Amino acid sequence: MENKQQSDQSNVKVDREELLQSILNASVDEIMIIDKEYIVIDANNVVKNKAGVQPSQLTGRRCYEALYNLNKPCGAPSWECPLTGVLESRSAVTVSHTVNLGEKNQHLMIHGYPLLDSDGNIISMMEIKRDVSVEREQEAQLLNRKNQIAALHRIASAVADLRDLDTILKIGLDNVMELVESEMGGILLVNEKTRTLQYGVMRGLSPHHARELKMKIGEGIIGRVAQSGEPVVIGDVSKDPRTFRPDLVREDGMQGFASVPLRVAGKIIGVIIVSSKKANHFDEVDIELLLSIGDYIGTAIEQIHLYESLAEAGQKYQALLKHALTAQEQERKRIAREIHDETSQAITSLTLNLQALAGTAEQRQLGDAEFRQMLNKVLSYAVYAGNEIVKLMKELRPTLLDELGMQSAIHRYAKDHLQARGINLNTEFAGADRRFPQEVEVTLFRVAQGIIGNVLEHSEAKNAWVKLECDDMQCTMQISDDGKGFDPSLPPSIAANGRGAGQMIMKERIDFVGGVYQIDSAPGKGTSVTVSVPIPRGETHETN
């Protein structure tokens, strides 16, 4: 009987070991169990497949010898070994490392965890190596998009109401050079009569450029950009044989070079150039940003011509700006959709798998308590990440605005943000429970977001009121609070990074759709913001 019990216990032990190995092999990350002497106790199939060795060649050997042919634990110039930190701190350690793979980089996140006995002593360690290259790339793309949108806002805000060509060119070029960290730059305009390019404005270039550099369309690098409409980026323009006046290029010490066309309605009206005294200073990201800014500057230039020649210039300019806002909303929607279809789905899948693993481990008492606690902790991180992704998607493009309309979207946003901060919310809606033109709904919702954000950040209010009334002619929204108020006659303070420009941007949004924006406030007497947006005639609306 005793021998049978020992045999059963042995089978249970074997089954648990096999189950633990199955769990390790289910992961897409590289996982190793390593003792205090850096000797590999076990590893999952991902490690073995990437190492290209049999289990017998890996287990029983020191990890840095078996995997990297080193004679000591990993360190500079590769990654710092997290297991060394685990032994020193007796706690989890995470390090990151970037591997250059030629045309692209691989980003690794390496986690080390102590595995303790009942007395709290380290008996072994677990290393998890995860490839986060996709996540880093998505973060970089999202950040790049956000930076581009912010830059376009700055340019649009700077040139929106200007009527002087020289001022527009100067402001546009100054912003361009700041954004791409250029030392020299200029904007050349096309002379339709002579079909030549001439400097309208320049920075950092010698006076000879303005006097002597006049070229025909198609001549030199810049002339070809004006002819073809294709942007160029050159590592060292001083060595490029296509250069029109190499003597002027050498005189100014130009090396890194980029040029994009200025377009209006498909027509090329000029060229933007930027240059640096450092070779290979510009890249494709700079070109993309320059193209977007070039569209704004080109639009502003055309605005002047329209005002000079057409009585309806104001209406056409409004249409162009509305198109820009619509494009921005479409971009927000696209980014939100991509996050939902890719990142959110991946995190959801990860969460469900971790939940299943944690449940199985708890039900079958797999591993020790520390291991199960660790699984639950990782699960909580995944849940948190999923929630943050959902918040981000809602900020980019609230689904309620698309599915239920403006009234429900504004009410839900105000409730979720104000009440969560302890601010009592009072709402009143009349005639808003139907669908309106997209420009009306998006404008009022985005403005509501901005006003509510100001209430949360500045007002110190205890109560807030949101009132929205719509008829066949217009929608009027009023958002008030009983906070500390301010003096609206004072000019807003705008930092170099754009912080503080929210009020100006909200007013411009309303101006773009022909609406009215009014602020009533005084120190100690709260703030009330009233917005009225006209409803275009002939639009049909649906009742929800």
N, C-alpha and C positions, 0 to 999 in steps of 0.2 A: 504493500500500500504506500509506504514512504517513497519507494522508488518511482511509483506512478505519479505521486504529487510533484516530485522533483522534475520528472519528465514533462508534466503539464506546465509547471512554472517556466521550464526552459523553452517550451513551445510558445508561451505567452511572450517571453522576452524576445524570442526570434521574431514573432509576429509584430511586436511593437517596433523593433529595429527596422523590419521591412517596411512597416507603415511610415515610420519617420523618413526613411530613404525615399519612399514614394512621394511624400510631401515635399521633400527637398527637390526632387526631380520635377515636380509640377511647376516649380518657379521658373520664370524666364530670366531671372537674375543668376549671377554666379555666386554660389554659396559654398563655403568651406567651414568645417569644424577643425580647429587647430589647437594644440595644447600650448602650455606656457613656454615650451622650447621651440615653438614655431613648427612643430611636426604636424603634418596633415593627418588627422584622424579619419575624416571622411570628406567627400565632396560630391556635389550633384553632377548630373550629366552635362550641364552647360559648361562647367569648369573643365571636365574631362574632354568634351568635344573641342573646346577652344584651345586647350593645351595640346591636343592631338596625342595624348598618351593613354595607356591602359591604366585602370585603377591601381594595379600593382606597382606601376611606375610612379604613382603620385602619392598614395597613402604610405605613411611610415617615413617620408622624407620631409625635410624642411621646405616650407612653401616657396621661399625665395630661391632655393636651389632648384627645386623641381620645375617651377614655372618660369623663372626669369634668369636662371643660371648665374645667380649672384652668390657672393660669399657672406653676405650680411643682410639684415632686414632692409626692405625697400626704403629709399630716401632720395634726396636730390641727385640727379635732375629729374627723376620720375616723381611719383607721389610719395608723401610721407606715410609710412606704414601706420594704419589706425590701431593695429594690435599692440604696437609699442605704447601708444597712448592709453589703451585699455589697461594694460598691465600697470602703468604708472598711476592712473586715476581711479582704477577699479570701477569705471563707469563707461557708458557707451561713447564712442568717438566717431565722428564723421569727417572725412576729407574729400576734396574734389580734385580732379585732375583732367587736363586736356591733352589728348594725344593727337599729334599732327599726322594725318594720313595722306598728305600730299595736297590734293585739291580741297579737302575739307577736314575739319577737326572732329574728333570724337570726344564727347564730354562724359566723364565717368564720375559717379558718386559712390564712394566706398565707405561702408558702415562697419564698425567693429563693436561687438557686444560681448560682455563678460558672461560666462556660464558658471554659476556659483553652486557650491554644495550647501547643505543645510546650515552650516556654520558661517556662511557668507564668504567662503574662500573661493578664489578663482580656480576652477578645475580645468577649464578649457575656454576657448573663445570661438565666436562665430563671425565670419567675415562675409558681407553681402556686397557684391559689386554690381552696380546698375548702370546701364547705358542711358543717359538722359539727354542724348544729342537732339532727339526730336523735340523734347520739351524746351530745351534751350533755343532751338531754332524758332519754335512757335512764339516763345517769349520775345525773342529779338524782333520777329516780324511784327508782333503786336505793338512793341515799343516803338518800332520804326514808324508804323502807321500813326500812332498817337503823336509822335513828334512831328510828322508831316502835317497832320491836321492842325496841330498847334501853330506850326510855322505858317500854314496857309491862312489861318485866322489872323495872325499878326500882319501879314501882307495885306489881306483884305481889309482889315481894320484901318491900316495906315493909309491906303489909297482910295478907300471907298468914296469919300466925299470930296476928293481933290479935283480941281478943274485946271490946274497948271501943269503942263507937260514936264517942265524941268523939275518941279518938285516931285512928281510921281517917279521920274527916272532916278532921282537922287535917293529917295526913300527906298525904292525897290532895290537898287544896287547895294545900298548900305546893308539892307537886311540879307540880301543874297550872300554878300561877302562875309558877314558875321556868321551865318548859318553853316557855310562850308569852310570857314576859317581860311579865307583867301587873303593874300597880301596885295594883289592887283586885280583889277577888274574893270569892265566897261560895258555899256549898252550901245550898240550901233543900230541905227535906224536906216531903213531903205528909202532912198530918194527915188520916187516913182518916175520922175522926169528923166533923170540921168541913169537910172538903174545902177546906182552905186550905193555903197555902205559908208556911212559917216558916223563918227562918235557923237552921241547925244549927251553922254556923261561918262566919266571915268574916274578911277581912284587908283593911286599908287603908281601910275604910269608916267613916263616922262612927257613933257609938253610936245616933243616931236611926234608922238603918236597922234595927238589931236590934229596937228598941222599937216603931217605928211602921210598918215596912213588912211588913204582913200582908195578903195578898191572896187572893182566891178563885181557884180553878182557872178559867182563861179570861180573867182580868183582866190588863190591861197586857201588855207584851211577854213577861215571864217567865211569867205565868199562861197565856198562849197556847202557849208552848213546852211547859208541863206538860200542857196539854189536847191539843195536836195531836201532840206527840212529834217535831216538826220543829225542827231547830236553826236559829238565826238569827245573822247577823253584820251589824252596823250600823256605818256609817262614823262617824256622830256622833249618839249617842243623845240628846244634849241638845236636838236639833232634831227629834226624832221625835215626832209627835203621839200615838203609841200609848203613850208612857211613862206608867206608873201614877202615880208621884209625881215630877213634874218638879222640884219644889222640892228634894227630896233629891238628885236627879241633879246639879242645878246646885251645890248646897252642896258636894258631893264633887268637882266638876270632872270628871265622867265624860264622855268623848267616844267613843273607840273602844269597841265593846261586842260581846260574843259570848256566846251561851247555848246549852247542849245539855241534853237530858233525861238523867236517870239512869234506866236501865231494868234490870229483872230479869225474865227469862222473858216478855218482851213487855209487862210492866206498868211504868208510869212511877211511880217512888217519890220523885222529887225533880228538882232542876234545878241545874246548875252554871252560874255566871255569872263572867265575867272582864271587866275594864274597864281602860282606859288614859286618861290625860289627853291623849293624842295621837289625833287623828282618823285613821280608816282604818288602825288599828294591826293588826287581825286579818284573816286571809284564809281561803280554803277549806281550805288545808293545816292551819291551826290547828284548824278545825272537825273535820276528819277525826281529828286526834290527840285532841282533846277527847272525841269520841264513843267512841274506843277506851278512853281512860282512864275515861270515865264508866261503861262496861260493867264495868271492873274494880272501880271504887269501888262501883257498884251491887251487884255480886256479893258484895263484902265486907260491905256492909250487910245484905244478905239472909242472909249466913252467920250473923250475930249472931241474927237472928230465928229461923233454923232451930235454932241451938244452944239457944235459949231454949224453943222449942216442940216440937222433935222430938228423939227419942233417936237417930235415924239421921242427924243433921245432918252428922256427920263424913264418912259415906259419900257424901252428896250433894255436899258441898264438894269431896271428892276427884274426883268425877265432873266437876264444873265445871272444875277445874284441868286435869284430863286433856284435856278438850275444848279448853282454851286451847292446850295443847302440840300437840295434833293439828292445830289450826288453824294454828299457827306452822309446823309441818312441811309442811302443805299449801301455805302461802304460799311457803316455801322452794322446794318442788317446782315451783310455778307460775312463780316467777321464773326458776328454772333452765331450765324448759321454754321460756319466752319468750326467754331469752338464746340457747338452742340453736337455736330455730326462726328467730330473726331475726338477732341480732348475730353469732353463730357462723357461720351460713350466709353472711352478707355478707362476713365476714373470709375465710372459706374461698374464696369466689368471687374476692375481691380477690387472695388469695395465688396462686391458680391462674392468674389472668390476668397477674399480674406475673411469675410463673414462665415463662409462655409468652412474654411480651414479652422477658424477659431472655434466654431460650434463643434466640429468634429474632435478637435483637441480637448475641449472641455468635456464633451460627452464620454469620450474614451479615455480621458485622463492621460493624454499623450504628453510625454516630456514632464518636466517639473513645473511647479507653479510659476517660476520665473519665466519659463518659455511661453506658457499660456498667457501670462500677463503681457509679455512682449508682443505676442500676436494681437492681443486686444488693443494695445497701444498703437501698433501699426494700423489696425483697422480704424481707430479713432482719427488718425492723421488722414487716412483716405477719405473718411466721411467729411472731415473739415475741408479738405481740398475740394471735394465735390460741391459742398455748400458755397464755397467762395467762387467757384466757376459759375454756379447758377446766379449768384449776385452779379458777377461781371456781365453775364449774358443779359440780365434784366437791365443793367445800366446802359449797355450798348443798344439794345433794342427790346423794350418791354413787350412781351407777348400779348399782354392785355390790350395794348393800344391797337394791335392788329386784329385781335380776336373779338374784343368786346367794345372797343371804341374809347373816345377821349374821356368821357365822364368816369367810367370805371377805372381807367388807367391813372387818372389824376387822383381819384379818391384813394385807391390802393397805395399809391406812392406816398401820399401825404400821411396816411394812417401808419404805414410800415416805418416811416422815418421819424415822424414827429412823436407819435405815441411811444415808440421804442426809447426815446430820450426823455420821457416823462412830461412831454408837452401835451396839454389837453387840446383835443382837436374838435372843432365845430364846422360842419359842412352844410352847404345849401346849394342845391342844383335845380335848375329850371330850364326845360326845353333842350337839355344837352344829351338826352338819352337816345340819340340817333347818330348816324354816320355823317361826317362832314368831309369836304375835300382834304386830301392828305396834307397839303401845305398848312391848312388851318389846324388840324389835329396835332401834327408834329410840332408846329410852332408853339401852340399853347402848352403842350406837354413839356417840351424842353424848357420853356420859360418857367413853368411851374417847378420843374426840377431845380433850376437856378435860384428861384426865390426861396424855396424851401431849404436849399443848401445854405443860403445866407441867414435864414432864421436860425438854423441849427448852429452855424459857426459864429455868428456875431450878436444875436439878439438878446440872449439870456432870458427868453420869454417863458412864461408859464402857460399861456393860452395862445392858440392860433385859430384863425378863421379862414376857410376857403369857400368862396362863393363863385358860382359859374352860371351865367344866364345866356341863353341863345335864342334868337328869333330868326326870321328869314333873311335879315340884313347883316347881322353881326353876332359875334360871341364876345361877351365881356366877362373877364375873370378878375376877381379881387382877392388877394391874399394879405391878411393883416396879422399882426402880433402885438402883444402888450409888453414888448421888451424895452431895452434901454434906448432905442431909437438913435438917430444921428442927424447931422445937418446936411441935407441933400444938395445945398448950394455949393458945398465944398467940392472941388474936383477930386475924383477917385484917385487913390494912390495905387499905381500899377508897378509891380516889381519887374526887373529885367526878364525874369522867367515867365512873365505873363500873369502871375498871381495878382488878383485884384481886378482883372479885366472882365469879370463875369457880368457886372451891371452893364458895361458898355456893349458886350456881345449880345446880351438879352435885348437891349434896345435896338441893336442892328437887326436882330431876327425879326422884331416887330416891324421895323421900317421896311424890310425886304418884302413883306406881304401887305404893305400899305396900312398898317395898324397904328395904334396910339399907345404910348407907354408913359405912365405917370406915377411918381413917387410922392407920398405925403408922409413926412416924418419930422420929428424934433427930438432933441436929447431928453430922455426921460419920459417920452410920450408914445413910444411904440412906433411901428412902421406899417404903412398900408401901400401896397402896389396894385395899381389898376391897369389892366391891359384890355384893349378892344381890338379885335381882328375882324375885318369885313369878310363876308362870305361871298365868293364870286357868283354872279348871277348865272342862271341856267344850269347850275349844278344840281344833280338829283341826290337825295339822301335816303338812307334806309333807317327804319326804326328797329332797334335791337329787340 
